[in-house]
Amino acid sequence: MKYLISLIMTLLIAGCANNSKYNDEHMYDVASHFMNVSREVDGFIKFGDISMLTEEQILQKVLNKDTRPNNLDLYTIKLERQGENAILLLCDNDIALIEDAGCNSNIDKILWKNVTHNSCMFTIEAVKVCN
């Protein structure tokens, strides 16, 4: 009997340990919206008048005109310009969740599956992912 109780407790603990704060269904929805924003930012950098704008101002101009439901409000978005390419990073405090180059049609790095604290830093090099 005590082995059965131990087995049940072990299964319950293991089940709770795998229950991530970042639900895949929710995060893929966030990733889809984030990818659209990264492409819009990339296009704005390539074709807009950005000569006097900071990265934060570029990001705000794109986000302000975004009329879709915004499920990104819970997170921090960072922009890094690499030449004429935009790299965006979505973070939850100090945890990187998604990193995307706006120059292509896929999400470049899904990071919410392996959460690491103090990871909200850019890692993508545009010259390697942008054609």
C-alpha positions as CSV (number, residue, x, y, z in Angstrom):
1,M,0.0,0.0,0.0
2,K,2.8,2.5,0.9
3,Y,4.4,1.8,-2.5
4,L,1.1,2.6,-4.3
5,I,0.9,5.9,-2.3
6,S,4.6,6.6,-3.2
7,L,3.9,5.9,-6.9
8,I,0.8,8.2,-6.9
9,M,2.7,11.0,-5.2
10,T,5.7,10.7,-7.6
11,L,3.3,10.9,-10.6
12,L,1.6,13.9,-9.1
13,I,4.9,15.7,-8.5
14,A,6.2,14.9,-11.9
15,G,3.0,16.1,-13.5
16,C,3.2,19.4,-11.7
17,A,6.8,19.9,-12.5
18,N,6.1,19.7,-16.2
19,N,3.3,22.3,-16.0
20,S,5.2,25.3,-17.4
21,K,4.2,28.8,-16.8
22,Y,4.3,29.3,-20.6
23,N,1.5,27.2,-22.1
24,D,2.4,26.1,-25.7
25,E,-1.1,27.0,-27.1
26,H,-0.9,30.5,-25.6
27,M,2.7,31.0,-26.6
28,Y,2.3,29.9,-30.2
29,D,-0.5,32.5,-30.5
30,V,1.9,35.1,-29.0
31,A,4.6,34.0,-31.3
32,S,2.4,34.4,-34.4
33,H,1.6,38.0,-33.4
34,F,5.2,38.7,-32.5
35,M,6.4,37.4,-35.8
36,N,4.1,39.8,-37.6
37,V,5.4,42.7,-35.5
38,S,9.0,41.8,-36.2
39,R,8.3,41.8,-40.0
40,E,6.5,45.1,-39.8
41,V,9.5,46.6,-37.8
42,D,11.9,45.1,-40.3
43,G,10.0,46.7,-43.2
44,F,9.8,50.0,-41.4
45,I,13.6,50.0,-40.9
46,K,14.2,49.1,-44.6
47,F,11.6,51.4,-46.2
48,G,10.6,54.0,-43.6
49,D,12.2,57.3,-42.6
50,I,14.1,56.3,-39.5
51,S,17.1,58.6,-39.7
52,M,16.4,60.4,-36.5
53,L,14.6,57.6,-34.6
54,T,15.9,55.5,-31.8
55,E,15.2,51.8,-31.6
56,E,12.5,52.4,-29.0
57,Q,10.8,55.0,-31.2
58,I,10.8,52.7,-34.2
59,L,9.2,50.0,-32.1
60,Q,6.6,52.3,-30.7
61,K,5.6,53.6,-34.1
62,V,4.9,50.1,-35.3
63,L,3.2,49.0,-32.1
64,N,1.0,52.1,-32.0
65,K,-0.4,51.4,-35.5
66,D,-0.9,47.7,-34.8
67,T,-4.7,47.2,-34.7
68,R,-4.8,43.4,-34.0
69,P,-5.6,42.2,-30.5
70,N,-2.4,42.7,-28.6
71,N,-1.4,39.7,-26.5
72,L,2.1,41.1,-26.3
73,D,1.2,43.6,-23.6
74,L,2.3,41.3,-20.8
75,Y,5.8,41.1,-22.1
76,T,8.8,43.4,-22.9
77,I,9.8,43.7,-26.5
78,K,13.4,44.7,-27.4
79,L,14.7,45.8,-30.8
80,E,18.2,45.6,-32.1
81,R,19.0,47.0,-35.6
82,Q,21.7,45.1,-37.4
83,G,22.4,47.0,-40.6
84,E,19.0,47.2,-42.3
85,N,17.6,44.2,-40.4
86,A,15.5,44.1,-37.3
87,I,16.0,41.5,-34.5
88,L,13.2,41.5,-31.9
89,L,13.3,39.8,-28.5
90,L,10.3,39.0,-26.4
91,C,11.0,38.7,-22.7
92,D,9.1,38.2,-19.5
93,N,11.2,40.2,-17.0
94,D,14.7,38.7,-17.4
95,I,13.5,35.5,-19.3
96,A,13.9,35.4,-23.1
97,L,10.8,33.8,-24.7
98,I,11.1,34.4,-28.4
99,E,13.7,35.9,-30.6
100,D,13.0,36.7,-34.3
101,A,14.6,38.3,-37.2
102,G,12.0,40.2,-39.2
103,C,13.6,39.4,-42.5
104,N,12.2,35.9,-42.9
105,S,8.9,34.1,-42.6
106,N,9.5,31.9,-39.6
107,I,10.1,32.3,-35.8
108,D,13.8,32.0,-35.4
109,K,14.1,31.0,-31.8
110,I,11.5,29.6,-29.5
111,L,12.9,29.9,-26.0
112,W,9.9,29.5,-23.7
113,K,10.3,25.7,-23.7
114,N,13.6,25.9,-21.9
115,V,13.2,28.9,-19.5
116,T,16.5,30.4,-18.4
117,H,16.7,33.4,-16.1
118,N,19.0,36.3,-17.1
119,S,18.6,35.3,-20.7
120,C,16.9,38.4,-22.2
121,M,19.8,39.1,-24.5
122,F,20.1,39.1,-28.3
123,T,21.8,36.1,-29.9
124,I,20.7,36.1,-33.5
125,E,23.1,37.5,-36.1
126,A,21.1,38.9,-39.0
127,V,23.9,38.1,-41.5
128,K,23.3,34.4,-40.8
129,V,19.5,34.3,-41.0
130,C,18.6,37.1,-43.5
131,N,19.2,36.5,-47.2
